[in-house]
Amino acid sequence: MQRSGFDSMGCPIAGALEQVGEWWTLLILRDALDGFTRFDEFERNLGIAPNMLTRRLKSLVDDGLLERRQYSDRPARYEYLATKRSRELSSVIVALYAWGNKHIEHDDREVVLVDADGQTIDPVFVDRNTGRTLGESKAHFVAGPAASEMMRERQDPDKRRSRRSRAASVGHEPNSQ
C-alpha cells in the first residue's frame, strides 16, 4: 500500500512527522531556534539549495512553525522567526542531539549541550508529574479515548507482550514505549 501522507494513521508520531518529517525541516528549525532568521543565513549555514529552502520555509510558515516578517521594503526582504509552536519542538531537537552524540566519545563531539554556567548537560526525559525518567516509569503507549479499532488492536497489551517476547527470543530487546 502506497501512502501519500501520515495524517490518517491516528498516531501522534505519524502526525508530527507529517509536519516535520522532511529532513531539512528540523535542521531549519534548529537554526531558527538558534537565532538565524534570514534566508541567506539558512542557505549558507545549511548548504541547502535556494529552491529547496524556499519550499521548506513556505511549508514551515504554512504549518505555523515559522512566522514570515518583512524587514526591508526595497528590495522586499523577509525574515523567518520561530513561533511558540516551533519552540515547543526544542525538546525533540535536544533528544535527537542526545541520541546523535550517545555513541561518540566526549572529546570527539563537535557540539555539546551546556547550561547557563557552561556545565555539560546529559538530557533525559522525565515525567512531569513524578520526576521519574521514562525508563524508571516503564512508560508505554496505550490506546487513547478516540483510538480507532486498528489502533486499539495495535496497542493491545497481550499482543504487545507477544510481539516483545518474540523479539526478545531472537535477541532484540524492544524499548518500553
DATATA-V598637 format. One record per helix or strand. SS is the DSSP state (hx for helix, st for strand). FROM is the first residue (numbers start at 1). TO is the last residue. If there is no record, write none. Layout:
SS_FROM_TO ; SS_FROM_TO
This chain:
hx_12_20 ; hx_23_33 ; st_38_38 ; hx_39_46 ; hx_50_62 ; st_66_72 ; st_77_82 ; hx_84_87 ; hx_90_101 ; hx_106_108 ; st_114_114 ; st_120_120 ; st_126_126 ; st_133_133 ; hx_134_137 ; hx_149_154 ; hx_157_169
